[in-house]
């Protein structure tokens, strides 16, 4: 064997070692969420400002002493997620006086059989534009009489929407978004990568609100301003995604958004030890649900998808759809019947969820190729309604976010008899506007 062939054989042997299960096992990493007892310095005692940043010396000590890397943080909950290569470090974390508790939230296992989310989607060929202004989105907007609200001059002008999702592939290249009033983007999972590079779920979600091709598709809030935030890690399903979502919500609050539309929900993880029981659907157990309520308490009108587990073994809404003081959106068909996949309520403490519903079967969306297609899911009923609520809030700026929630519920077609499938029913946003426009005029004047 000549020396060149020998070197090639050596290289091949090294490659085999690198991709062997033993090596992969050795390269595993873990992430832990640490709840800190205080924010250090002057805030070590007494009242703590929830908006104050975490105490840097604490983080530096944890990173240096335990060879850890900070992944994400939450000001509101005083938590930090640290990545380490040795899971036995947990007890060492707990030994610090400023660490209240530690929770395992992620494991990097490259041999893991990742769970896939089934996306029901049907392509719709667009040969010629429709005559109707809203194009193929007409039915999903008219169901709430949103077309009348648009005609009255309300299309979301002046309000900021944060869309929290898995990625917005090609949004920066698709003609339907040429008029998008984009204020900025942020990737909380892989900060070095653009939100436009991977996953098109957010592209479809965004199109329900922001698409603007007259006669083909008009979204429900085409004139609003948008922040596009990625918090979902599609490579696996672990509780760390709650931390990414919380970071996205805190960021949205910091840049002054009015409305958040989130088509993400959690209940099942790649490791069953980390899953929550149904009794946790009380709005107070999971980090993500508590963060949703806190966002509402800070004046943000937050819309969350109910989930697509209606015909699965879980059946019920997912987290954070159980949160209080937010709008949880289920799905109906074009004939206003419950979509079989739409997750049902009530919450564990018997609150009405979903709050309301919108069209979620065969919704008009724009995909990553810039084509019009139909898709099913509460992922799409949520932004459809969120966008219309933005237009309604534009018309009724005197209302608080909590008053807006009550108005949306009150305009549901089964407000007097809510049930576990449709909640308060299908809201009529134009009726809500007509009933309150005089008050809005008095407020403006």
C-alpha positions as CSV (number, residue, x, y, z in Angstrom):
1,X,0.0,0.0,0.0
2,X,1.5,3.4,-1.0
3,X,1.7,6.2,1.5
4,X,-1.1,8.2,-0.2
5,X,-3.5,5.2,0.0
6,X,-2.4,4.7,3.6
7,X,-3.3,8.4,4.4
8,X,-6.7,8.1,2.8
9,X,-7.4,5.0,4.8
10,X,-6.4,6.8,8.0
11,X,-8.7,9.7,7.1
12,X,-11.6,7.3,6.5
13,X,-11.0,5.6,9.8
14,X,-11.1,9.0,11.6
15,X,-14.4,9.9,9.8
16,X,-15.9,6.5,10.9
17,X,-14.9,7.3,14.5
18,X,-16.4,10.8,14.4
19,X,-19.7,9.5,13.1
20,X,-19.9,6.5,15.4
21,X,-22.6,6.3,18.0
22,X,-20.0,6.3,20.8
23,X,-18.6,9.6,19.6
24,X,-22.1,11.1,19.2
25,X,-22.9,10.1,22.7
26,X,-19.8,11.7,24.0
27,X,-20.7,15.0,22.2
28,X,-24.1,15.3,23.8
29,X,-24.9,18.6,25.5
30,X,-27.6,19.5,28.0
31,X,-29.4,22.7,28.8
32,X,-30.7,23.6,32.3
33,X,-33.0,26.5,33.3
34,X,-31.7,28.1,36.5
35,X,-34.1,30.2,38.6
36,X,-32.1,32.8,40.4
37,X,-33.1,34.0,43.9
38,X,-32.4,37.7,43.3
39,X,-30.8,40.2,40.8
40,X,-27.8,40.9,42.9
41,X,-26.4,44.3,43.9
42,X,-29.0,46.7,45.3
43,X,-31.8,44.3,44.3
44,X,-30.5,41.4,46.5
45,X,-33.1,42.4,49.1
46,X,-36.6,43.9,49.0
47,X,-38.7,44.4,45.9
48,X,-37.2,43.4,42.6
49,X,-37.7,45.2,39.3
50,X,-38.9,42.6,36.8
51,X,-37.5,44.6,34.0
52,X,-34.0,44.8,35.5
53,X,-31.4,42.6,33.7
54,X,-30.0,39.6,35.4
55,X,-27.0,40.1,37.6
56,X,-23.9,39.6,35.4
57,X,-21.5,38.5,38.1
58,X,-23.9,35.5,38.8
59,X,-23.9,34.5,35.2
60,X,-20.2,34.9,34.8
61,X,-19.5,32.8,37.9
62,X,-21.8,30.0,36.7
63,X,-20.2,30.0,33.2
64,X,-16.6,30.1,34.4
65,X,-16.9,27.7,37.3
66,X,-18.9,25.0,35.5
67,X,-17.7,25.5,31.9
68,X,-21.2,26.5,30.9
69,X,-22.5,28.7,28.1
70,X,-25.4,31.1,28.6
71,X,-28.1,30.4,25.9
72,X,-31.0,32.7,26.8
73,X,-32.3,34.6,29.8
74,X,-35.6,36.0,31.2
75,X,-35.7,39.3,33.1
76,X,-39.3,38.7,34.1
77,X,-38.7,35.3,35.8
78,X,-35.0,35.9,36.6
79,X,-33.9,32.7,34.8
80,X,-30.9,31.8,32.7
81,X,-30.6,28.7,30.5
82,X,-27.1,27.3,30.5
83,X,-25.6,24.7,28.2
84,X,-23.1,22.1,29.6
85,X,-21.6,18.8,28.4
86,X,-22.0,17.1,31.8
87,X,-25.4,16.5,33.3
88,X,-24.0,15.8,36.7
89,X,-23.3,19.5,37.1
90,X,-26.9,20.0,38.4
91,X,-26.0,19.5,42.0
92,X,-23.1,22.0,41.7
93,X,-25.6,24.5,40.2
94,X,-27.9,24.0,43.2
95,X,-25.0,24.6,45.7
96,X,-24.9,28.3,44.8
97,X,-26.7,30.4,47.3
98,X,-28.2,32.6,44.5
99,X,-29.8,29.6,42.7
100,X,-33.3,28.7,43.8
101,X,-33.9,25.7,41.5
102,X,-32.7,24.0,38.4
103,X,-34.8,22.4,35.6
104,X,-33.6,20.2,32.7
105,X,-34.9,21.7,29.5
106,X,-32.9,20.2,26.6
107,X,-30.6,17.4,25.5
108,X,-28.7,17.4,22.2
109,X,-29.0,13.8,21.0
110,X,-28.2,13.6,17.3
111,X,-29.5,10.0,17.1
112,X,-32.9,11.0,18.4
113,X,-35.9,10.1,16.3
114,X,-37.4,13.5,16.2
115,X,-41.2,13.9,16.3
116,X,-42.6,15.5,13.2
117,X,-45.5,17.9,13.1
118,X,-48.0,17.0,10.4
119,X,-48.9,20.0,8.3
120,X,-52.1,19.5,6.2
121,X,-51.8,21.6,3.1
122,X,-53.5,21.7,-0.2
123,X,-52.0,23.6,-3.2
124,X,-54.3,25.9,-5.0
125,X,-53.4,26.9,-8.6
126,X,-53.7,30.7,-9.2
127,X,-54.4,31.2,-12.9
128,X,-56.1,34.6,-12.8
129,X,-56.8,37.1,-10.0
130,X,-60.3,37.2,-8.5
131,X,-62.4,40.3,-8.8
132,X,-62.9,40.6,-5.1
133,X,-60.5,42.9,-3.3
134,X,-59.5,40.2,-0.8
135,X,-59.0,37.5,-3.4
136,X,-58.8,34.0,-2.2
137,X,-58.9,35.2,1.4
138,X,-62.4,36.6,1.1
139,X,-64.2,33.8,2.9
140,X,-62.0,33.8,6.0
141,X,-62.3,37.6,6.3
142,X,-66.0,37.9,5.6
143,X,-66.8,35.3,8.3
144,X,-66.1,38.1,10.8
145,X,-67.3,40.9,8.5
146,X,-63.7,42.1,8.4
147,X,-64.2,43.2,4.9
148,X,-66.7,45.8,6.2
149,X,-64.1,47.0,8.8
150,X,-61.5,47.3,6.0
151,X,-63.9,49.3,3.9
152,X,-64.4,51.7,6.8
153,X,-60.8,52.5,6.5
154,X,-59.2,50.3,9.2
155,X,-56.4,48.1,8.0
156,X,-54.0,48.2,11.0
157,X,-52.3,51.5,10.5
158,X,-50.1,52.6,13.3
159,X,-50.2,49.4,15.4
160,X,-47.2,47.0,15.9
161,X,-47.6,43.3,15.7
162,X,-45.0,40.7,16.8
163,X,-45.3,37.3,15.1
164,X,-43.6,34.6,17.1
165,X,-43.0,31.5,15.0
166,X,-40.6,28.9,13.7
167,X,-39.2,30.9,10.7
168,X,-40.2,33.1,7.9
169,X,-38.6,31.5,4.9
170,X,-38.3,33.8,1.8
171,X,-40.5,36.5,3.2
172,X,-37.8,39.0,2.1
173,X,-38.1,37.7,-1.5
174,X,-41.9,37.1,-2.0
175,X,-43.8,39.7,-3.9
176,X,-46.9,39.3,-1.7
177,X,-44.8,41.0,1.1
178,X,-43.4,43.8,-1.0
179,X,-45.5,46.3,1.0
180,X,-44.7,44.7,4.4
181,X,-44.0,47.3,7.0
182,X,-41.2,45.5,8.7
183,X,-39.7,47.0,11.8
184,X,-37.2,44.3,12.5
185,X,-36.5,40.6,13.1
186,X,-34.8,38.5,15.8
187,X,-33.8,34.9,16.0
188,X,-33.8,33.6,19.5
189,X,-32.8,30.0,18.6
190,X,-29.9,30.5,16.3
191,X,-29.1,34.2,16.7
192,X,-26.4,34.2,13.9
193,X,-28.9,33.1,11.3
194,X,-31.6,35.1,9.5
195,X,-35.3,34.4,10.2
196,X,-35.7,34.2,6.5
197,X,-33.5,31.1,6.0
198,X,-35.4,28.2,7.6
199,X,-38.9,27.0,8.0
200,X,-41.9,28.5,6.2
201,X,-44.5,28.0,8.9
202,X,-44.2,31.7,9.9
203,X,-44.3,32.7,6.3
204,X,-47.8,31.1,6.0
205,X,-48.9,32.6,9.3
206,X,-47.7,36.1,8.4
207,X,-49.5,36.0,5.0
208,X,-52.8,35.7,6.8
209,X,-52.2,39.2,8.2
210,X,-49.7,40.9,5.9
211,X,-50.1,39.5,2.3
212,X,-51.0,42.3,-0.1
213,X,-51.8,41.4,-3.7
214,X,-55.2,42.9,-4.5
215,X,-57.5,40.5,-6.2
216,X,-55.3,37.5,-5.2
217,X,-54.9,37.8,-1.4
218,X,-55.2,40.6,1.1
219,X,-54.3,39.8,4.7
220,X,-56.3,41.0,7.7
221,X,-53.9,43.7,8.8
222,X,-51.9,44.7,5.7
223,X,-51.0,48.2,7.0
224,X,-49.7,47.3,10.5
225,X,-46.0,47.3,11.4
226,X,-44.4,44.0,12.0
227,X,-41.7,42.3,14.1
228,X,-40.8,38.8,13.0
229,X,-39.4,36.7,15.9
230,X,-38.2,33.1,15.7
231,X,-38.5,31.0,18.9
232,X,-39.4,27.5,17.7
233,X,-36.6,25.0,17.2
234,X,-37.9,22.6,14.6
235,X,-35.0,20.2,15.1
236,X,-36.4,18.8,18.4
237,X,-39.1,19.4,20.9
238,X,-37.9,20.3,24.4
239,X,-39.0,22.8,27.2
240,X,-36.2,25.1,26.2
241,X,-38.5,26.4,23.5
242,X,-40.6,27.9,26.3
243,X,-37.5,29.9,27.2
244,X,-37.0,31.1,23.7
245,X,-40.6,32.1,23.5
246,X,-40.4,34.0,26.8
247,X,-37.3,35.8,25.5
248,X,-39.2,36.7,22.3
249,X,-42.2,38.1,24.3
250,X,-40.0,40.1,26.6
251,X,-38.2,41.5,23.5
252,X,-41.6,42.3,21.9
253,X,-42.6,44.2,25.0
254,X,-39.3,46.1,25.0
255,X,-39.9,47.4,21.4
256,X,-43.4,48.5,22.2
257,X,-45.6,46.0,20.3
258,X,-49.3,46.3,20.7
259,X,-50.3,42.8,19.6
260,X,-48.6,39.4,19.6
261,X,-49.8,36.6,17.4
262,X,-48.3,33.2,18.3
263,X,-49.1,30.0,16.5
264,X,-47.0,27.7,18.7
265,X,-48.1,25.3,21.4
266,X,-46.5,22.7,23.5
267,X,-47.6,19.6,25.4
268,X,-45.5,16.7,24.1
269,X,-41.7,16.5,24.3
270,X,-39.0,14.2,22.9
271,X,-38.4,13.0,26.4
272,X,-41.6,12.0,28.2
273,X,-40.1,12.8,31.6
274,X,-40.4,16.5,30.8
275,X,-44.1,16.5,29.7
276,X,-46.9,18.2,31.7
277,X,-50.1,16.5,32.8
278,X,-53.5,17.9,31.8
279,X,-53.9,19.2,35.3
280,X,-51.2,21.8,34.4
281,X,-53.7,23.5,32.0
282,X,-54.5,26.1,34.7
283,X,-52.5,29.1,33.3
284,X,-50.2,29.1,36.3
285,X,-48.0,26.0,35.9
286,X,-45.8,26.3,32.8
287,X,-43.3,29.1,32.2
288,X,-44.7,29.9,28.8
289,X,-48.3,30.3,30.1
290,X,-47.2,32.5,33.0
291,X,-45.2,34.7,30.5
292,X,-48.3,35.0,28.3
293,X,-50.4,36.3,31.2
294,X,-47.6,38.7,32.2
295,X,-47.4,40.1,28.7
296,X,-51.1,40.8,29.0
297,X,-50.7,42.5,32.3
298,X,-48.2,44.8,30.6
299,X,-50.9,45.9,28.1
300,X,-50.1,43.5,25.2
301,X,-53.1,41.9,23.4
302,X,-51.9,38.4,22.9
303,X,-53.4,35.8,20.5
304,X,-52.4,32.1,20.9
305,X,-53.5,29.2,18.8
306,X,-55.5,26.6,20.6
307,X,-53.6,23.7,19.1
308,X,-54.3,20.9,16.6
309,X,-54.9,18.0,19.0
310,X,-58.7,17.8,18.8
311,X,-58.7,14.4,17.1
312,X,-55.6,13.1,18.9
313,X,-55.0,11.4,22.2
314,X,-54.4,14.7,24.0
315,X,-57.4,16.5,22.5
316,X,-57.2,19.6,24.7
317,X,-55.6,23.0,24.2
318,X,-51.8,23.2,24.4
319,X,-49.6,25.6,26.4
320,X,-49.7,28.7,26.5
321,X,-53.3,28.5,25.2
322,X,-54.4,28.0,28.8
323,X,-53.1,31.4,30.0
324,X,-55.5,33.9,31.5
325,X,-56.1,37.4,29.9
326,X,-55.2,36.3,26.4
327,X,-57.2,35.3,23.3
328,X,-57.0,31.6,22.6
329,X,-58.2,30.9,19.0
330,X,-59.7,27.7,17.8
331,X,-60.7,26.7,14.3
332,X,-63.9,26.2,12.3
333,X,-64.8,25.2,8.7
334,X,-66.2,27.5,6.1
335,X,-69.7,26.2,7.2
336,X,-68.9,27.5,10.7
337,X,-68.6,24.0,12.2
338,X,-65.8,22.9,14.6
339,X,-62.7,21.8,12.7
340,X,-62.1,18.2,13.8
341,X,-58.4,18.9,14.6
342,X,-59.0,22.0,16.7
343,X,-58.1,21.5,20.3
344,X,-60.9,21.8,22.9
345,X,-61.3,23.2,26.4
346,X,-62.0,23.9,29.1
347,X,-59.0,24.6,31.2
348,X,-58.2,22.5,34.2
349,X,-59.7,25.3,36.4
350,X,-62.8,25.4,34.2
351,X,-62.3,28.6,32.4
352,X,-63.7,29.0,28.8
353,X,-61.1,28.0,26.3
354,X,-60.8,28.5,23.4
355,X,-62.1,32.0,23.8
356,X,-63.2,32.3,20.2
357,X,-62.8,30.7,16.8
358,X,-62.0,31.7,13.2
359,X,-61.7,29.9,9.9
360,X,-59.0,27.2,10.2
361,X,-60.0,24.6,7.6
362,X,-58.7,25.4,4.0
363,X,-57.4,28.8,4.9
364,X,-55.8,30.9,2.1
365,X,-52.1,31.4,2.7
366,X,-48.9,32.2,0.8
367,X,-46.2,29.6,1.0
368,X,-42.4,29.9,0.8
369,X,-42.5,29.7,-3.0
370,X,-44.7,32.7,-3.1
371,X,-47.7,30.6,-4.2
372,X,-51.3,30.8,-3.0
373,X,-52.4,27.6,-1.3
374,X,-54.8,26.3,1.3
375,X,-53.7,25.0,4.7
376,X,-55.5,23.7,7.8
377,X,-54.8,24.6,11.4
378,X,-55.3,26.8,14.4
379,X,-52.0,28.2,13.3
380,X,-53.9,30.1,10.6
381,X,-57.2,30.9,12.3
382,X,-55.1,32.7,15.0
383,X,-53.4,35.3,12.7
384,X,-56.6,35.8,10.7
385,X,-58.4,36.9,13.8
386,X,-55.4,38.7,15.4
387,X,-55.1,40.9,12.3
388,X,-58.8,41.8,12.4
389,X,-58.5,42.6,16.1
390,X,-55.6,45.0,15.2
391,X,-57.9,46.8,12.8
392,X,-60.6,46.9,15.4
393,X,-58.2,48.3,18.0
394,X,-57.1,51.0,15.5
395,X,-60.8,52.0,15.2
396,X,-61.3,51.9,19.0
397,X,-58.0,53.1,20.5
398,X,-59.6,54.1,23.8
399,X,-59.9,50.5,24.8
400,X,-57.4,48.6,26.9
401,X,-56.2,45.2,25.9
402,X,-58.4,43.6,28.6
403,X,-61.4,45.6,27.3
404,X,-60.6,44.4,23.8
405,X,-60.6,40.8,24.9
406,X,-64.0,41.3,26.6
407,X,-65.3,43.0,23.4
408,X,-64.1,40.1,21.1
409,X,-65.6,37.5,23.4
410,X,-68.9,39.5,23.7
411,X,-69.2,39.7,19.9
412,X,-69.0,35.9,19.6
413,X,-72.1,34.3,18.0
414,X,-72.5,32.0,21.0
415,X,-71.5,34.4,23.8
416,X,-74.4,33.5,26.0
417,X,-73.7,29.7,25.7
418,X,-70.0,29.1,25.3
419,X,-68.8,25.6,24.9
420,X,-65.6,23.6,25.0
421,X,-65.2,23.5,21.2
422,X,-65.9,27.0,20.0
423,X,-65.8,29.0,23.2
424,X,-67.8,32.2,22.7
425,X,-68.0,31.5,19.0
426,X,-67.2,33.5,15.9
427,X,-66.7,37.2,16.6
428,X,-68.3,39.9,14.4
429,X,-65.6,42.7,14.4
430,X,-67.7,45.1,12.3
431,X,-70.5,44.8,14.8
432,X,-68.0,45.5,17.6
433,X,-66.9,48.6,15.7
434,X,-70.4,49.9,15.1
435,X,-71.4,49.5,18.7
436,X,-68.4,51.4,20.0
437,X,-67.5,53.9,17.4
438,X,-69.4,56.8,19.1
439,X,-67.3,56.2,22.2
440,X,-64.2,56.2,20.1
441,X,-65.1,59.5,18.5
442,X,-65.7,61.1,21.9
443,X,-62.4,59.8,23.1
444,X,-60.5,61.2,20.0
445,X,-62.2,64.5,20.2
